Amino acid sequence: MHIRTLVARITLIGLLTLGLSACGSGSGISVDGQRIDVHAGRVSIRDHGGSTAEIKGNGDLGIAGKTVPLTPAQRVLTTRYFTQAQVIVFDGKQTGWAGAHMAGSVVGSLFSALFHDDSRIIEDTAHAQAARLDGQVDRLCGAIGALRVTQDQLAARLPAFAPYAAITQRSVSGCRVKARRLVSDGGRHAAGVPLH
């Protein structure tokens, strides 16, 4: 891989992922036209019709503004959903900061390589940093897959939640495909990658 292409890729990834980390105290995930918003004490999921389900940290569930009575097993699932969504946003922000750090590290290596007239410095740094970020992206996509499993279990045990089951297997697979494409093509397809 040409060194300029690798540097451009890593810099672009750093900038794009930094955008994720700058989402503020309330962040979200856009999935197939639906939105999962994550805040400190609640997670809200909007269905295609605009209706909202809200899960609080203690597992309480409200749909369209009405409290939904839960069995203990359902409450375990709503609490898990809340926790997993919070972790995804936190990990997404951490991945964003790691991407920004990686870009800075590579740029620093670029200057070092110029002064030492040794392109291996930047190549080695860039490859190591890219491998680390790829691992973080894999963990993030895996966490989205785990949230999908919880969501599907909840929808199966509580049919009223089914319209809010936004994450599909296609979404989970697409996470990895889009992330890999972003890494491998230097961001040429970045406009089609939702980084929410």
C-alpha positions in Angstrom: 0.0 0.0 0.0 1.3 3.4 -0.9 2.3 5.4 2.1 0.4 8.6 1.1 -2.8 6.5 0.6 -2.3 5.0 4.1 -1.7 8.4 5.7 -4.8 9.8 3.9 -6.9 6.9 5.1 -5.9 7.1 8.7 -6.3 10.9 8.8 -9.8 10.6 7.2 -10.8 7.8 9.6 -9.5 9.9 12.5 -11.6 12.9 11.5 -14.7 10.9 10.8 -14.6 9.0 14.0 -13.9 12.1 15.9 -17.2 13.4 14.7 -18.8 10.4 16.5 -17.1 11.4 19.8 -18.4 15.0 19.5 -22.0 14.0 19.6 -22.5 15.5 23.1 -24.3 14.0 26.1 -27.2 12.7 24.0 -26.1 10.5 21.1 -27.8 8.1 18.9 -27.7 5.3 16.4 -29.5 5.5 13.0 -30.7 2.1 11.8 -32.7 1.5 8.7 -34.7 4.7 9.0 -35.3 4.4 12.7 -33.4 6.1 15.5 -32.2 5.0 18.9 -31.3 8.0 21.0 -29.2 7.5 24.1 -29.1 9.9 27.0 -27.8 9.6 30.5 -31.0 8.2 32.1 -32.9 6.9 29.1 -32.9 5.3 25.7 -35.6 6.2 23.2 -36.4 4.3 20.0 -38.5 5.9 17.3 -40.4 3.6 15.0 -41.1 4.3 11.3 -44.4 6.0 12.2 -42.9 8.4 14.7 -44.0 6.7 17.8 -41.4 6.5 20.6 -40.6 3.8 23.1 -38.5 4.9 26.1 -36.4 2.6 28.4 -35.1 4.1 31.6 -32.0 2.9 33.5 -34.1 0.9 36.0 -35.7 -1.0 33.1 -39.0 0.9 33.1 -40.6 0.9 29.6 -42.9 3.5 28.1 -44.5 3.2 24.7 -46.2 6.3 23.1 -46.1 8.0 26.5 -47.7 5.2 28.5 -46.0 3.0 31.0 -45.9 -0.7 30.1 -46.2 -3.2 32.9 -43.3 -5.7 32.8 -42.7 -9.1 34.1 -39.4 -9.6 35.9 -38.0 -11.4 32.8 -39.0 -8.5 30.6 -37.5 -6.0 33.0 -34.2 -7.9 32.8 -34.3 -7.5 29.0 -35.2 -3.8 29.1 -32.4 -3.1 31.6 -30.0 -5.0 29.5 -31.1 -3.1 26.4 -30.6 0.2 28.2 -27.1 -0.8 29.4 -26.0 -2.2 26.0 -27.2 1.0 24.2 -25.2 3.1 26.7 -22.1 1.0 26.2 -22.4 1.3 22.4 -22.5 5.1 22.5 -19.6 5.2 25.0 -17.5 2.8 23.0 -18.4 4.7 19.8 -17.1 7.9 21.4 -13.9 6.1 22.6 -13.4 4.8 19.1 -13.7 8.3 17.8 -11.1 9.6 20.2 -8.8 6.7 19.3 -9.2 7.5 15.6 -8.3 11.1 16.2 -5.3 10.1 18.3 -4.3 7.6 15.6 -4.4 10.4 13.0 -2.2 12.6 15.1 0.2 9.8 15.8 0.5 9.1 12.1 1.0 12.8 11.2 3.8 12.9 13.9 5.4 9.9 12.3 5.2 11.6 9.0 7.3 14.5 10.3 9.8 12.0 11.9 10.0 10.1 8.6 10.7 13.3 6.7 13.5 14.3 9.1 15.1 10.9 9.1 14.4 10.2 5.4 12.9 6.8 6.3 9.4 6.1 5.1 9.3 2.8 7.1 8.7 4.9 10.3 5.4 6.1 9.1 4.4 2.9 7.4 5.0 0.9 10.6 3.1 3.4 12.7 0.3 3.6 10.3 -0.2 -0.1 10.0 -0.1 -0.6 13.8 -2.6 2.2 14.4 -4.9 1.0 11.6 -4.9 -2.5 13.2 -5.8 -1.1 16.6 -8.7 0.9 15.2 -10.0 -2.1 13.2 -10.2 -4.0 16.4 -12.2 -1.3 18.1 -14.6 -1.1 15.2 -15.0 -4.9 15.4 -15.9 -4.6 19.1 -18.3 -1.8 18.3 -20.1 -3.8 15.6 -20.1 -6.8 17.9 -21.8 -4.7 20.6 -24.5 -3.7 18.1 -25.0 -7.4 17.3 -25.5 -8.1 21.0 -28.0 -5.3 21.3 -29.9 -6.8 18.4 -30.1 -10.2 20.2 -31.5 -8.4 23.3 -33.9 -6.4 21.2 -35.2 -9.5 19.5 -35.6 -11.4 22.8 -37.5 -8.4 24.2 -39.8 -8.2 21.1 -40.5 -11.9 21.3 -41.5 -11.6 25.0 -43.3 -8.3 24.6 -45.0 -7.9 21.2 -45.8 -4.2 21.9 -42.0 -3.6 21.6 -41.8 -5.3 18.2 -42.3 -2.1 16.1 -39.2 -0.7 17.9 -36.9 -3.6 16.9 -34.8 -1.4 14.6 -31.6 -3.5 14.4 -31.7 -6.3 11.8 -29.0 -8.8 11.0 -28.5 -6.9 7.8 -27.7 -3.8 9.9 -25.2 -5.7 12.0 -23.5 -7.2 8.9 -23.6 -3.8 7.2 -21.7 -2.3 10.2 -18.7 -4.5 9.5 -18.9 -4.1 5.7 -19.2 -0.3 5.8 -16.4 0.0 8.4 -14.1 -2.3 6.4 -14.9 -0.3 3.2 -14.1 2.9 5.0 -10.8 1.6 6.2 -9.9 -0.1 2.9 -10.9 2.6 0.4 -9.5 5.7 2.1 -13.0 7.0 2.8 -14.1 7.3 -0.9 -17.4 5.7 0.2 -17.6 7.6 3.5 -20.6 9.6 2.4 -22.7 6.4 2.5 -21.5 5.4 5.9 -23.8 6.6 8.7 -21.6 7.4 11.7 -24.2 8.4 14.3 
